[in-house]
Amino acid sequence: MGAGKSAIGRELARRTKLTRHDTDELVRARFGGSIPEIFGQLGEEAFRNAETDVLRKLENNAGIIVVTGGGIVLREENVRLLRSMGMIIWLDAAEEILWQRASLRGNRPLLQTANPREKFSALLRQRRSLYQTAAEHCIDTSKATIGDVANEIIRLL
C-alpha cells in the first residue's frame, strides 16, 4: 500500500504501449463495486479468491503489465502465477512514506481499525519478507518520481 503501483503501472503502459492489467480494477469490475464494498459485503477471502482467479485468466498473456494489490503475495499460487508471466518487481519505500501515501484517502479496508497506523505496520512486517522472496528486483520509491521508477523498470526489462 502506498508504493505507487497503480500510477507507475499507468506510466509504464503509456511509455511501452503494453496492455496494463490492474488486479484491483479487474476485481472491482467483476463484483461491480469498490474494494471497501467488496471487503464489507463479501469479506477478504472472496476478494483474495477473485484476485487469484484474475491472475489465472491473465497467465497465458504475453507482453503485458500486471499491477497487483499489496496482498497478492499472501498466496503462494499467486506468486507462482506472476512468475510464470514474467519479472516481478517490488516497489517499496520507507514505512513512514508508505503510511502517509496509504492513509491519504482513508478508504483502505484493511486499515479500518481502531489503530490503523499499528495495523499498517503489522501488515508491512508480515508482507515484506513475502515481497522479498517473490521479487526479482526491488525499487525504492521513497524519493523517486513516477517517471524515475518507470525508467528504472524499463531499464530492468
N, C-alpha and C positions, 0 to 999 in steps of 0.2 A: 504494500500500500504506500503510495506516495513517491514511488521511484521515477515515475514519468513514462510508464509502459505505453499507455494509450497515445499520448501526444507524440512520443518518439516513433511508435508504430505508424501513425498517420504520416509523419515526416518521411519515414523510410519508404512508404508506399508511394508518396508523391515523387520522391527522387528516383526510385528504382523502377517505377511503373509496375511493380509486382502487386498482386492482389493481396490485400490485408484482410485477415480474419481475426476478429476480436472475440474471444470466447465469451466474455461478459455480454457483448452485444448480441451474440447468437443465442445465448441462454435467455436473455430478455425477450428477444423476438419469439422464441419458442413458447414462452409462457404468456407473452403479451402484457408484461408488467415490468416494473423496476426491480432491481436486485433487492432493495429493502422489502418490497411487497412479496417477492418470491420467498425470501427468508421468513417473513412474518406469516405468510399463509401456508407455505408448504414445508418450511424448515430447511436447515443447511444440507441435510442428507439429499433431499430432492435436487437442490442446486448443484451439489457435487456430482450426483449421478448424471445430470444434464451436461455438466462440463465434460465428463468422460465421454458421453455419447457424442458430443460435438467433436472432440478430438478423434474419435473413431471414424467419423464421417470425413474428416479432413486428411486422414492418414495417407491416402493414396494420391494426394495432390502434390505436384512438384512445383518448385519455384514460387512459393507463397511466403507471406509473412504471417506468423501466428502470434498474436498478442494475447497473453493469458492473465487471469486474475492471480493475485498473490498466493491463493491457497491451492493452486493447481498441483503443486508438488506434494500435497498431503497423500496422494495416492501413487503408489509405485507404477501402476498401469499407465497413469498419465505421463509420467516421466519416460517410460518406455515408448509410448506413442509419440511423444515430442522428439525423442532421439531418432526415431525411425523417419521423421520428417526432415531432419537436418540439425543444424547447430543450435545449441541452447545458449543464450546469452542472458546472464543475470544482471539486472540493473539494480544497483544498491546505492545507498547514501548513508550519511551519518544518521544515527537514530533520531536525534532531535529534529533534523531537517525532514526526515520521513514523517515524523509525527506532525510537524507543522503543516506539511502538504496534505496528509491524510485527513487531518481534522478540520480543514478549511470548510468543507461542505456540510459536515455533520450528518451525512446520510449513509455512513458505513455500518451495515447491520451488525458486524461483529464488535463494533465499538459502542453499541447501545447498552451500556452497563453503568453501574453506579460510579465506576472509576475507569473511564475509557483510556486514560493515559497508561494506567497499570496493565490493562488488557492488551493494549498495543505492544507494550514492552514484552509481555509474555508471548504473544503471537510471533513477534520478531525473533525472540530467543528460540522458540520452537521451530521456526521455519528456516532460519539462517543456515543451519547445518544441512538441511534438505536442499536448499538452493546451491550450496557449495558442492554437494555431491552430484547434483543434476547437471550443473552448468559446465560448459567447456571454457567459458570466458566470463569475467565479471567486469563491469564498467561502473565506476563511481560517478553518480550523477549529482553529488552534493553541490558542486560549484560549476558544473558544466551546463552549457546551453543545450537545448534540444538539437540544434544544428551540430554542435560539437559531438554529441553522443551518436547522432546519425552518421557523421563522418567516420567515427571510430568503428561502428558496426559495419559500414560499407568496406572499410579497410580490412576488417577481420574476414569478411566474406570473400 
